[in-house]
Structure formats: C-alpha cells, structure tokens
C-alpha cells in the first residue's frame, strides 16, 4: 500500500484554513496543521488575537483529528517583512504587507519548514486556485469573486505554486461556513480578520508612531495655498479623505478634501477638493520589483486587465513598455488614486500573470 502524501496546512484559527484542513483529511492526505506566530512585540495587548487564534486552531485540529504544531517565525517576519514595511512608509509610500508576508513567510519560511517535516505540499485557506498546463503552473482567481485573494499571491513563483494546494479555492465563502457548521467546527461563524497581519485591529497611527519619528508640516493645495497642518506624511495615503482635519474653505464649495500627493522634500501634503477632481485620476503608471509567475513576461500592447488595489474590479489595460525590472501600464479608463507602494497585479481573464510595486 502506498503511504499517504503529507500536507502541512497553515492554520490561522480562522474558518477558511480550518475547512481547508478538513477537506484535505477527507481526501485521504496525511494532514499536519501548523500555526504560525509572526509577531511578538506587544501581543499581550487588547488588539492582538493570536492567543485566541491558537486556541481556535487547536480545537479544530482536535475535532478533525490531526496533529497541530506551533512555530515562531517572528524573527524572519521582522527581517523580511516588517523592516521593508517601515522603510516604505519612511519613503512616503504605502506598502502592502500581506503581499510581502505571503511571498516571504507563508510561501517561503513556512514552505521550507513544511518540507523539513517531510511534506510533499503545503496548503492554505486562500481563495485562489492552481492549475498545471504543460508543466507550467498557473495561479487562478478564486471561484468566489468577492473573496478572491490572488491579488495578494502574485509574487509566488513556479516552485512555490508547484508545492501549494488551495483546497477551498473552488468554493464560495457561504459554502465554507456551511461545511464548518456541518462538521461542528467551533469557528464556523468567526468573523474574518480585517487588520494588517501584524497590526491586527489596533489603531494604525499609534502603532506607526512607536516605530517611526513623525514630522508635522503643512497641508497645501496644488497651487500652494496652505489649508491645514499634517501630523507626519507617513500617516496619509493617496485618495485618503478621513482624518485630514480640514473642513471647507471660505471660497470653496464644501466638497471634501482628498490627498493627491506627498512632497517629501518639502514635507507637505497636497490635497484637492472633490472625489472626482481630475488630479486624482491617472491614465498610466510605472511599476518596479516585477514578478511574473510563469517566469516569462507578458506581451507589450496586448489587452490585459489589472488591479491597483484589492477588491477593485479588473481594469482593462495594456503594458506599453517592459524592460529590466520596470514596466509601464496604460489603462483604458484613468484610474483613481494610484498609490506608490501598493501593488499592481495583471490578469488575463482568470489567470493571474504577476505584477509589481507601483513606483509612480
């Protein structure tokens, strides 16, 4: 009799990874659960749920009868994810730590650790799918369009995809909750986590303030008129409306203000009035730090679709220039609030081709 293939499942204590583990067990795999602890600085406080998450993961592992290990990746996390996160903020950009965490921790540190446990594959509860065509692995969108997480996974390479299973990628969230309920899993109704992986639900300004010095300065219009004071450029992102602390102006029309740019050299925050102000729209962008999942770059002047943020509908576009580690993308419709530091991810129908970090 052939021995069962071993799969190590990253279990976060949430319903998605729990159902992923359950389905693999039902499919006859030798399943081992792995709970990753990635953050240690202040996890005793009210905002960090990691203790409860571990308890939830352990109760699920108990019910579906699989071993659960806890492993601490907080050193790797600090070195590979958090240091880059801070450097980006310091430079005035708005990074996406979930993209980095997937590439550096979940599909690197975790994958290496799982292989050392004799695993053939790792699995996660992401809403995404993998398909192999002629020896090339493709990353596909999850079937549930409202939950699809391929955007966060665009930096995965062939070796990583070859070793990864996404057991719930073909399911809708409501079905995942139903499977959990039907099998008596205690977290079937647990709400999805919304916070950045290491900040959790804690107030963002307070968190950043602990790690980076902040320099207050002026808020100005593009014409140079001062309309207020900011508390430090790193606390603001392009398109931001809340928390600017400026109302309407005497000669203004009462429309809300939006951040449109940051002038790092002069430490000024540039704002415009009205959600549809032309300065907030850009027809093109440049991206750097590119990753193409197949190992081959896409074609220039070919119609693709791209997202410049998670949960955005695909926007038709074409790549006008591709050279070295940079590309230029032109959109059919100008895009609102293009944000340096965020990722632009390119798709051909359901297939995620890869992407890069928006440079400007």
HELIX and SHEET records of a PDB file:
HELIX    1   1 UNK A   15  UNK A   26  1                                  12    
HELIX    2   2 UNK A   50  UNK A   64  1                                  15    
HELIX    3   3 UNK A   74  UNK A   77  1                                   4    
HELIX    4   4 UNK A   78  UNK A   82  3                                   5    
HELIX    5   5 UNK A   83  UNK A   90  1                                   8    
HELIX    6   6 UNK A   97  UNK A  101  1                                   5    
HELIX    7   7 UNK A  102  UNK A  109  3                                   8    
HELIX    8   8 UNK A  110  UNK A  116  1                                   7    
HELIX    9   9 UNK A  150  UNK A  153  5                                   4    
HELIX   10  10 UNK A  158  UNK A  162  1                                   5    
HELIX   11  11 UNK A  173  UNK A  182  1                                  10    
HELIX   12  12 UNK A  204  UNK A  211  1                                   8    
HELIX   13  13 UNK A  233  UNK A  235  5                                   3    
HELIX   14  14 UNK A  278  UNK A  280  5                                   3    
SHEET    1   A 5 UNK A  67  UNK A  72  0                                        
SHEET    2   A 5 UNK A  30  UNK A  37  1                                        
SHEET    3   A 5 UNK A   6  UNK A  10  1                                        
SHEET    4   A 5 UNK A 121  UNK A 123  1                                        
SHEET    5   A 5 UNK A 164  UNK A 165  1                                        
SHEET    1   B 8 UNK A 128  UNK A 133  0                                        
SHEET    2   B 8 UNK A 136  UNK A 141 -1                                        
SHEET    3   B 8 UNK A 351  UNK A 358 -1                                        
SHEET    4   B 8 UNK A 281  UNK A 292 -1                                        
SHEET    5   B 8 UNK A 326  UNK A 336 -1                                        
SHEET    6   B 8 UNK A 315  UNK A 323 -1                                        
SHEET    7   B 8 UNK A 304  UNK A 307 -1                                        
SHEET    8   B 8 UNK A 343  UNK A 348 -1                                        
SHEET    1   C 4 UNK A 226  UNK A 230  0                                        
SHEET    2   C 4 UNK A 217  UNK A 220 -1                                        
SHEET    3   C 4 UNK A 268  UNK A 273  1                                        
SHEET    4   C 4 UNK A 257  UNK A 263 -1                                        
END                                                                             
